[in-house]
Each structure stands twice: as structure tokens, then as C-alpha cells.
Amino acid sequence: MNHRERRARRDEAGFSLVEVVVTSGLVSVLMVVFTTAILQIFQTSGRVESAAAVQSQLQLAFQRIDRELRYASWIAEPGKVGTAATAPWYVEFASSDGTECLQLRLATDLSVPKDNETDGRGVLQLIRWTPGAPTVKNRPDQTIASQLLTDGLPFDRQRAGESTTDHGDTPVPPLTPDFQRLIVRLTAKVGTSTATVDTTFTALNTSRSTPATHTCSEGRP
């Protein structure tokens, strides 16, 4: 057999089984590495989006509450509607001139499954009405934040002239303010990302002489 014939046979021999197995293994390893990298990118992107969502929820709520409470003329003692676990927390306050009543309400969104441990079920609503006027049925509630956790005490009031050293679980320096103050604690949760705001809002149109009661309590929704 001459040299040309031997070379032709080698070219027609193809790949051996060992070569095929080794090549398949290398391709499989590369596919696993590539797929893992893609999954990590998607997971990181999801975490970033979740963190941005919770921060956005709390930022919007903070801005709206600050705008409404900054010039309030009266703040009520916060309370809870009923004793059920899903009963909403609420706090009422009056506008700067006392001609409008407002209520912040942290309610449980019952449309979200109870066993959903991924996102918060709470929605923060803002309700308005005219003091002394009959309660309007089916009044539209304005949602200013959602996906909030409903555990714990979300609202706590400090009246002007009251000296305090503690509000719930958050210690504050002893002080005797000249204005009514509302402490708001909200936690938003989207996926595995959570964010918390714990802020004290001061009602600049209140004073030590602001009465404890108001007509807003007579027509609460």
C-alpha cells in the first residue's frame, strides 16, 4: 500500500468513540457554565428591580405623608378597626384650616393570598372627608403605597407638651415638643427585598393648646 492510499484511509476513518465522548463532555461543561452565568444575571437583575420597587414605594409614601401632615392643625390618637389580625390601622388628622379631615389607613389587601410570603399584603390609603358631614358610602380611597407589611405598630402620636423617651421599639431622646408629632413606621417587601422608613412628622399648625378631640372623629369613614 503506497503512501497515498494510507492517507486516504486515515481521512475516511472519522472520529473515535473516545473523541466523541470527550468533545460531548467539554460542550456540556461549557453549556452549564453559560447557563449558570445567564441565571445569575437574571437573579441579580431581579434583586435590583425588587430593591428599586420597595424604595420607590416608601419614597412616594414619605413624600405624600409629609405634604399632608406638615401643616396639619390636629392629629388624633392612632387606632385599629377591630381586633382581627387583618383589621386596618388608622390615624386621623385635620387640614391646616380645619376644613378638611384626612385619614391614613394601613389595610390588608385581602385579594393577595394569605399564604403569600413573598410580598407584603398591606396598602396605605389616604381618605378625605368634610368635618361634620354625613359619611359618604363607597367613598374612593386613594392608595399611596402598596406591598407593605402589616406587622407591628405603624402609627404613634406624640402630643405637644408630652415628654417621652420611647415610641414603640425606637428610642428617641427625651423632649417636650411644642407641636403634635406623628411617628410613622412602614416596611415594604417585594420578593426578597425589604426597606423600612421610620420617620417623625411634625404638624406645624398645632400647639400645646390644640384640643385632644376634633369634629373629624365624628364623621370618620
N, C-alpha and C positions, 0 to 999 in steps of 0.2 A: 504493500500500500504506500503510495507516494505521499509526499507532504501535503499536497493539495486535497487529496481525499480525506486524510486525517483531520484536516482543518474544517472541512465541510461537515464531517460527522459531529465534531465538537459544537459547531454552530447550531445544529439541529437537535442537540441533546436537551435544551431547555433548562429549567431550574430544578434543583433537587428539593426533596421534601424538607430538609433542614433549612435551606434558604427561604422557602416559603413560610415556614413556622417563625423563623427569626424576623422576617420582614413584617409578618402579621403582628407579632408582639410589639415591635417598635411602633407600628402605626397605632395600635391600641393604646400604648403609653402616651403617645402624642395627643390622641383624642381625649384621653382622661385629663391630661394637663390643660388642654384648651378648654374643655367643658367646665372644669373647676374654676378657671380664670373668669370665664363668662358669668358663671353663677355668682362668684364673689363680687363682680362688678354690679350685677343686678341687686344683690343684697345690700351693698354699700349705697347704691342709689336709692333703694327703698328706705333705708335708715335716714338718709339725708332728707328725703322728702317728708318722712314722718316727723322728724325734728322740726323742720320748717313749718309744717302744718300746726303742731302744738304751739310753737312760738307765735304764729300768726293768730291763733285763736285767743291766746291770752293778751296779746298786744291790742287787738281790737276791743276786747272786753275792758282792758285797762283804760284805753282812750275814751270809750263811751261812758264808763262809770265816772271817770274824773270830770268829764264835761258836765255831767248831770249833777254830780254831788258837790262840786266846788262851791257853788253859790246857793246850796240848799238852805232853807230857813228853818227846817226841823227834821230830825231823824228819830224814827221810832225804835223801840226795843225789838231786835230781831226775834223771829219766832219760827215755828214749824206748824204746818197744817196737819193736825192729827199725829198719831203715834206710829203709823205704819212705817216700815223701812223705806218705802218708796214715796213717802209724803214729802212735799216740797218744802224747802227752807225759804224764808222771805224776809225782807226788810223794807219798810216804807219810809218815804221822805217827801217833803214839800218843796215846790219850786221856790225861787228867790223871793217872789212876791206873795207866795202862799196861795196863788190862784189855781195851781195845778198839783195833783197828787201823783206820785210815782211809786212803783214797787219793783224791786229787784227780786226775782224768784228763780231759785235753782231747783228745777224739776227733773224727774226721771223720765226719759223718753221710753215709754212702755213698748214702742214699736221695735226697740232693739231687744233681741233675745236675752233673757235673764242670765243664761249661761255663757254669754259672750264676754270672755275675759280679756279680749284684745283691746277694744276701745272703750272709752268712757261712755256712760249712758246718760249723763247729765246735760241739760241745756239751760243756759242762763237767759232769762226772758226779762224784758222791760215792759211794764204795763203802766198806762196813764189813764187818769180819770179826773173829773171835776169834783172838788170837795163839796159834800152836801147833796150831790146829785144822785138819783137812783142808780143802782148798779146796772150797767148795760150787759145784757146777756150776749153770749157768743162774741165778746169783745176780742178783737185780734191782738194777740200777744206778739211782740217784736223780739225775735231771737237775736241776741248779740254775741253768743258764743255757744259752741256745742262740743261734744266729745269730752265732757268734763266728768271727773269722778265726784260721786255724791257722798263719800265717806267724810266724817268729821264735821266741824262747825264752820260753815263758810262765811258767816257774818257775825260781827261782835261790835257793839256800840259802846262808846265812852262819852258820857255827858260832860258838859262844861262844869268845871269845879270839882270833878271827881278825881281823886288821886288814885293811881293804880300802879301796880308793879308787874302785872301779868295779864295777858289776854290769851286764853286757851293754852296752847303749848309754846307760844312765842314770848319770851321775856322782853319787857320794854323798860326803860329807865323810869323811876318814879317821877310823876309830873302831875300838875294840876292845870289842864288846858282851859283857855277862855272860850273855846269853841267845842261844839259836838264833833266827835270823830267816829268814823266807821272803819273798822278793820275788815278787810276782805281777803279771804284765802281761797284760791281756786287752783285746782290741778287738772290739766288737760292730758289726755293719753290717747295716742294714735299708734296702733301697732305696739311696738315695744318701747316707744319713745314717750317720755313724760316731761312735763315742765310745770313749775309752780310759781304763782305770784302771791306774795303775802305783803299787802300794802295798806297803809293807813291813809284815808282820805279825810280832809278837814273841811267842814261846812262853814264857810266864811261869813254867812249871814245868820249864824246862830250866836248865842252868848250865854252867860250864866243865868240870865233871866228868861231864856226860852222855855216855855211850859213843857211839861212831860207829855201832855196829850194834845191832839190836834183833830180837826174835823176830818182829816184824811182817813182816820181809823174808822169813821162811821160808814164809809162807803167802799171799804176795801173789797176787791173782787174775790 
